[in-house]
Amino acid sequence: MKKILYYLLLASMIPLMFIFKPRQDIVFGAINESQCIRLFEDGKEFELRVRDNNLYTGTYTISKDTVFLLYQEHLEVSRTKLNAGQTEDRMNLPEVLCIFANTSQIKSSNGSLFSAEIYLDKRQESNKPAPGNISTLQNHADLITALGTNP
């Protein structure tokens, strides 16, 4: 009887493991002590956890080393905040994130204080910055200055 119960329990646990398994399509991830972000391949979705473990979801677009976030849903894990505080927090969320591969960090470029260390980067080669772009840009800036066509 015990073996039958054991096998029934095992048979019911296996499908539950597949239902509740974490997403495996992660393309990019960064974390620090109080915040983290994960970008997923399917649907170009992201999860952002900030302040008191609040979870924000939405979609993203990525261009070279810049990530643009479009928020869709806010799932509050911490129930201690008032509605007025939530809208105030929403305004301080990052909308544009810059990836710094040389320091393995991602930081917000707007007024929010998002900064995290990259732990996984599986972006496609077309989304990664080209190594010579900075020097090429500098050469163009020098040429524009030499021609005297600075605005």
C-alpha positions as CSV (number, residue, x, y, z in Angstrom):
1,M,0.0,0.0,0.0
2,K,2.9,2.4,0.8
3,K,4.5,1.7,-2.5
4,I,1.3,2.5,-4.4
5,L,0.9,5.8,-2.4
6,Y,4.6,6.6,-3.1
7,Y,4.1,6.0,-6.9
8,L,0.9,8.0,-7.0
9,L,2.6,10.9,-5.2
10,L,5.6,10.7,-7.5
11,A,3.3,10.6,-10.6
12,S,1.4,13.7,-9.4
13,M,4.6,15.6,-8.6
14,I,6.2,15.2,-12.0
15,P,3.5,17.1,-14.0
16,L,3.5,19.9,-11.3
17,M,7.3,20.3,-11.8
18,F,6.7,21.0,-15.5
19,I,3.8,23.4,-14.8
20,F,5.6,25.5,-12.2
21,K,9.2,25.5,-13.7
22,P,10.9,28.8,-14.2
23,R,11.2,30.2,-17.7
24,Q,14.1,28.8,-19.6
25,D,14.1,31.4,-22.5
26,I,16.2,34.0,-20.6
27,V,18.4,36.1,-22.9
28,F,19.9,38.6,-20.4
29,G,20.0,38.9,-16.6
30,A,21.4,41.3,-14.1
31,I,21.1,41.5,-10.3
32,N,22.3,43.5,-7.2
33,E,21.2,43.4,-3.5
34,S,17.8,45.0,-4.0
35,Q,16.9,44.9,-7.7
36,C,17.2,42.6,-10.7
37,I,16.1,42.4,-14.3
38,R,15.6,39.5,-16.7
39,L,14.9,39.7,-20.4
40,F,13.2,36.8,-22.1
41,E,13.3,35.8,-25.7
42,D,9.6,34.7,-26.1
43,G,7.5,37.8,-26.7
44,K,10.4,40.1,-25.9
45,E,9.2,40.2,-22.3
46,F,11.0,41.4,-19.2
47,E,10.7,41.1,-15.4
48,L,12.0,43.9,-13.2
49,R,12.2,43.6,-9.4
50,V,12.8,46.8,-7.5
51,R,12.2,48.3,-4.0
52,D,10.5,45.9,-1.5
53,N,10.5,43.1,-4.1
54,N,7.9,44.8,-6.3
55,L,7.6,43.0,-9.7
56,Y,7.1,45.0,-12.9
57,T,6.6,43.2,-16.3
58,G,6.3,44.4,-19.8
59,T,8.1,44.2,-23.2
60,Y,11.5,45.5,-24.3
61,T,13.3,46.4,-27.4
62,I,17.1,46.2,-27.6
63,S,19.4,48.1,-29.9
64,K,23.1,47.3,-29.6
65,D,23.9,48.1,-25.9
66,T,20.6,50.0,-25.0
67,V,17.4,48.4,-23.6
68,F,14.1,50.3,-23.9
69,L,11.4,49.1,-21.5
70,L,7.6,49.4,-21.9
71,Y,5.8,48.6,-18.7
72,Q,2.5,46.7,-18.8
73,E,1.9,45.2,-15.4
74,H,2.8,45.9,-11.8
75,L,2.5,42.9,-9.4
76,E,3.1,44.2,-5.9
77,V,4.5,41.6,-3.6
78,S,4.9,44.0,-0.6
79,R,1.4,45.0,0.5
80,T,2.5,47.9,2.7
81,K,2.4,50.7,0.1
82,L,-0.5,53.0,-0.5
83,N,-1.8,53.7,-4.0
84,A,-0.3,57.2,-4.1
85,G,3.1,55.8,-3.3
86,Q,2.8,53.2,-6.1
87,T,2.3,55.9,-8.8
88,E,5.2,57.8,-7.3
89,D,7.4,54.7,-7.5
90,R,6.2,54.0,-11.1
91,M,7.5,57.4,-12.2
92,N,11.0,56.5,-10.9
93,L,11.3,53.3,-12.8
94,P,13.9,53.0,-15.5
95,E,12.8,53.3,-19.1
96,V,16.2,53.2,-20.8
97,L,19.0,51.0,-19.6
98,C,22.6,51.0,-20.9
99,I,24.7,47.9,-20.9
100,F,28.3,48.4,-20.1
101,A,30.0,45.1,-21.2
102,N,33.5,46.3,-20.1
103,T,32.3,46.6,-16.5
104,S,29.6,43.9,-16.6
105,Q,27.0,46.4,-15.5
106,I,23.6,47.7,-16.7
107,K,22.5,51.2,-15.5
108,S,19.5,53.4,-16.1
109,S,20.1,56.5,-18.3
110,N,17.1,58.4,-16.9
111,G,16.7,59.7,-13.3
112,S,16.1,56.3,-11.7
113,L,18.9,54.7,-9.7
114,F,18.8,51.3,-11.3
115,S,22.2,49.6,-11.5
116,A,22.9,45.9,-11.5
117,E,25.7,43.5,-12.3
118,I,25.3,41.2,-15.4
119,Y,25.2,37.5,-14.6
120,L,24.0,36.2,-18.0
121,D,24.2,37.6,-21.5
122,K,23.0,35.4,-24.4
123,R,22.0,38.2,-26.7
124,Q,22.4,37.6,-30.4
125,E,25.5,39.0,-32.1
126,S,23.5,41.6,-34.0
127,N,22.4,43.2,-30.7
128,K,25.9,43.3,-29.2
129,P,27.9,46.5,-29.8
130,A,30.6,46.4,-32.4
131,P,34.1,46.8,-30.9
132,G,35.2,49.5,-33.3
133,N,32.1,51.8,-33.1
134,I,33.5,54.1,-30.4
135,S,36.7,54.9,-32.2
136,T,34.8,55.4,-35.5
137,L,32.5,57.8,-33.8
138,Q,35.4,59.7,-32.4
139,N,37.0,60.0,-35.8
140,H,33.8,61.4,-37.2
141,A,33.6,63.9,-34.4
142,D,37.2,65.0,-35.1
143,L,36.4,65.4,-38.8
144,I,33.3,67.5,-38.1
145,T,35.3,69.7,-35.7
146,A,38.1,70.1,-38.3
147,L,35.6,71.1,-41.0
148,G,34.1,73.7,-38.6
149,T,30.6,72.5,-39.1
150,N,29.9,72.2,-35.3
151,P,26.3,73.2,-34.5
